[in-house]
Amino acid sequence: AVTVATNMAGRGVDIVLGGSPDEQGKSEWQEKHNKVVELGGLHIIGTERREARRIDNQLRGRAGRQGDPGSSRFYASLEDDIVRRFGGDRIKGIMEWAGMDEDTPIENKLVNRSIEGAQVRVEGYHFDMRKHLVEYDDVVNQQRELIYGERGKILSGADLKANILPMVREELQDMVAAHIPAERGIDWDIEGLLADVSTIFPIPPELNANALSQLKLEQIEDKLIERAEAQYEAREKELGSDNMRMLERLVMLRIIDSLWVEHLTMMEDMRLQAGWQTLRQVKAVDAYKNEGYKQFQVLLSTIQHDVVHSIYHVG
């Protein structure tokens, strides 16, 4: 009998010689069993070598079970994936050197060792890939813990006002630093500063370019922060404290969630591209970690920017 099967698991699969005893009389089965044993038992024919030696060995292990006789033989072609990718040209060169054509079957220990060596390399490659996937996942998991920790605080009713006002102050300080350099001899861009600040909250008439140009850098910064905090208090008074707390939660959750999804997509793209870094003698995982850290800092900065630029306008 001939049975054509795909890859089989290694444990618990016994192919009974002579067929199933339950489906025929015992004497009939014993007669068939003895004939199969006399012929050499179960013979396994493998039509290609798999990337993992484990799978080949599982197939070989179908023969000779429970003390029964058995044998196995595997055939490989120069067109098989593993032969073509690892050593196919070398084997083909040996055949050409020996004057053998492509249709001539060969049985040689050198060929067998070449295929087994290719399997070892493939298994090592897959092991490294699994190890690196864990390292890649660790990077995102650490970032996820931080983001989910912040979301947990928001959902548990933490004092978000105490978080948002420092964000506002930092954004204003960055704007001042960008338009009013501390170095002497560099012109101040008061108009540009006020244009940027107006994207956060409305600028009152008294905070005009002429008035601010008479002040020192630190005084300008203090004036803008003072105005931002006063505007925040006025907005809370207008909406009511409960509504303001709800607004803070909704704004922060919406911004964090949307930016986090974008960040995950970017991290996945970076992981796919990380292999190119090896061309510059940089370990792919290290390149991913370094770039992932930079992108996470960008994420945190963007969250702060969007929260500050939204909280005064929505609601």
Secondary structure, 3 states (H helix, E strand, C coil): CCCCCCCCCCCCCCCCCCCCHHHCCHHHHHHHHHHHHHCCCEEEEECCCCCCHHHHHHHHCCCCHHHCCEEEEECCCCCCHHHHHCCHHHHHHHHHHCCCCCCCCCCCHHHHHHHHHHHHHHHHHHHHHHHHHHHHHHHHHHHHHHHHHHHHHHHCCCCCHHHHHHHHHHHHHHHHHHHCCCCCCCCCCHHHHHHHHCCCCCCCCCCCHHHHHCCCHHHHHHHHHHHHHHHHHHHHHHHCHHHHHHHHHHHHHHHHHHHHHHHHHHHHHHHHHHHHHHHHCCCHHHHHHHHHHHHHHHHHHHHHHHHHHHHCCCC
